[in-house]
Amino acid sequence: MSHLNEKVIVITGGAGGIGESTARMAHAQGASVVITDLNKDAVESIAQSLGERALAVAVDVTSRDDNERMIKAAVEAFGRVDAVFLNAGIEGEVGPFESRSDAAWDKVFAVNVQGVRLGVAAALPALRKAGGGSIVITSSVAGVRGAAGLTPYVSSKHAVLGMMRCLAAELGPEGVRVNTVNPGPVDNRMMRSIEEQANPGHGEEVHQAFAARIPLGRYVTNEEVAGMATFLFSDAASGCNGNAYLVDGGYCAQ
Ligand SMILES: NC(=O)c1ccc[n+]([C@@H]2O[C@H](COP(=O)([O-])OP(=O)(O)OC[C@H]3O[C@@H](n4cnc5c(N)ncnc54)[C@H](O)[C@@H]3O)[C@@H](O)[C@H]2O)c1
């Protein structure tokens, strides 16, 4: 089988566009996948459709207990953990800085930053036991660029870049590689939500304006992001540690 044969990979946000595509691609490449999300029914149906080597677990990434339960379930089902894809995230509300409430900031940081921290903490013992592994965090072009109206989200995606760089330096000597995948606008639910919030009733116009700023002339797809994530899980990426891998159609090139 192909290049993820016999690897055990745990995925958060597995019911979402990028998470589901990554679970399906990793599974097709021979991995055993643990697909987790707040949305229990959705991950159960994805795991069922994949059959063998797929397990669904309902997980709220903001809970330390849930993160630990997720890793325990992976080890019980498949014996080890080789990679984690810390991908669950929320866009939060779009609007001017001064209109964002404390609760809105807290919610975005709880999922997008603390959720990643708790995922890393839960996974580390299992990754060490496996003799090393790969941690892939979903940041964004919003982790390397600003965007008016998206302060909490952009700040959270910058924060995980800093976390990734520190972890890469700390864990590299143990053979645990840590990287981010940084998608540009993806043709999926999250961008529809951002477009509609940015200009209610005129989401399609916002979409066209965003797409016009991307050299490829379009959003990237869930599968294009999944392609980078599965590469970073694999031994083919054995030299990749401490970097941000953009899948953005050239958005940040100009
Ligand atoms: N869609 C884009 O354009 C885009 C661009 C750059 C980065 N990203 C990032 O990609 C990641 C995946 O997003 P997506 O595009 O697939 O969007 P999505 O909304 O389809 O998927 C996100 C998933 O995370 C889950 N989730 C939310 N809160 C959770 C929690 N507390 N615990 C567990 N699961 C939770 C949701 O249920 C959902 O299934 C996110 O981190 C997002 O910020 C998306």
PDBQT file of the ligand as one rigid body, heavy atoms in Angstrom, charges set to zero:
ROOT
HETATM    1  N1  LIG A 301     -11.965  27.080   5.333  1.00  0.00    +0.000 N 
HETATM    2  C1  LIG A 301     -10.932  27.894   5.153  1.00  0.00    +0.000 C 
HETATM    3  O1  LIG A 301     -10.919  28.720   4.233  1.00  0.00    +0.000 OA
HETATM    4  C2  LIG A 301      -9.739  27.797   6.053  1.00  0.00    +0.000 A 
HETATM    5  C3  LIG A 301      -8.592  28.518   5.714  1.00  0.00    +0.000 A 
HETATM    6  C4  LIG A 301      -7.483  28.436   6.558  1.00  0.00    +0.000 A 
HETATM    7  C5  LIG A 301      -7.524  27.661   7.687  1.00  0.00    +0.000 A 
HETATM    8  N2  LIG A 301      -8.664  26.974   7.992  1.00  0.00    +0.000 N 
HETATM    9  C6  LIG A 301      -8.656  26.160   9.209  1.00  0.00    +0.000 C 
HETATM   10  O2  LIG A 301      -8.868  24.809   8.842  1.00  0.00    +0.000 OA
HETATM   11  C7  LIG A 301      -9.373  24.082   9.968  1.00  0.00    +0.000 C 
HETATM   12  C8  LIG A 301     -10.521  23.211   9.523  1.00  0.00    +0.000 C 
HETATM   13  O3  LIG A 301     -11.594  24.053   9.106  1.00  0.00    +0.000 OA
HETATM   14  P1  LIG A 301     -12.542  23.729   7.852  1.00  0.00    +0.000 P 
HETATM   15  O4  LIG A 301     -12.179  24.673   6.791  1.00  0.00    +0.000 OA
HETATM   16  O5  LIG A 301     -12.549  22.280   7.566  1.00  0.00    +0.000 OA
HETATM   17  O6  LIG A 301     -13.935  24.239   8.471  1.00  0.00    +0.000 OA
HETATM   18  P2  LIG A 301     -15.154  23.413   9.093  1.00  0.00    +0.000 P 
HETATM   19  O7  LIG A 301     -15.955  24.390   9.837  1.00  0.00    +0.000 OA
HETATM   20  O8  LIG A 301     -15.776  22.628   8.000  1.00  0.00    +0.000 OA
HETATM   21  O9  LIG A 301     -14.460  22.369  10.085  1.00  0.00    +0.000 OA
HETATM   22  C9  LIG A 301     -14.118  22.662  11.421  1.00  0.00    +0.000 C 
HETATM   23  C10 LIG A 301     -14.520  21.482  12.271  1.00  0.00    +0.000 C 
HETATM   24  O10 LIG A 301     -14.072  21.726  13.614  1.00  0.00    +0.000 OA
HETATM   25  C11 LIG A 301     -15.084  21.252  14.471  1.00  0.00    +0.000 C 
HETATM   26  N3  LIG A 301     -14.994  21.900  15.779  1.00  0.00    +0.000 N 
HETATM   27  C12 LIG A 301     -15.283  23.186  16.089  1.00  0.00    +0.000 A 
HETATM   28  N4  LIG A 301     -15.126  23.388  17.404  1.00  0.00    +0.000 NA
HETATM   29  C13 LIG A 301     -14.717  22.211  17.935  1.00  0.00    +0.000 A 
HETATM   30  C14 LIG A 301     -14.383  21.782  19.242  1.00  0.00    +0.000 A 
HETATM   31  N5  LIG A 301     -14.469  22.623  20.301  1.00  0.00    +0.000 N 
HETATM   32  N6  LIG A 301     -13.998  20.495  19.428  1.00  0.00    +0.000 NA
HETATM   33  C15 LIG A 301     -13.937  19.650  18.372  1.00  0.00    +0.000 A 
HETATM   34  N7  LIG A 301     -14.247  19.981  17.115  1.00  0.00    +0.000 NA
HETATM   35  C16 LIG A 301     -14.637  21.265  16.901  1.00  0.00    +0.000 A 
HETATM   36  C17 LIG A 301     -16.384  21.583  13.774  1.00  0.00    +0.000 C 
HETATM   37  O11 LIG A 301     -17.467  20.798  14.267  1.00  0.00    +0.000 OA
HETATM   38  C18 LIG A 301     -16.041  21.290  12.330  1.00  0.00    +0.000 C 
HETATM   39  O12 LIG A 301     -16.380  19.973  11.953  1.00  0.00    +0.000 OA
HETATM   40  C19 LIG A 301      -9.739  25.143  11.013  1.00  0.00    +0.000 C 
HETATM   41  O13 LIG A 301      -8.729  25.201  11.990  1.00  0.00    +0.000 OA
HETATM   42  C20 LIG A 301      -9.766  26.431  10.198  1.00  0.00    +0.000 C 
HETATM   43  O14 LIG A 301      -9.533  27.560  10.999  1.00  0.00    +0.000 OA
HETATM   44  C21 LIG A 301      -9.755  27.005   7.190  1.00  0.00    +0.000 A 
ENDROOT
TORSDOF 0
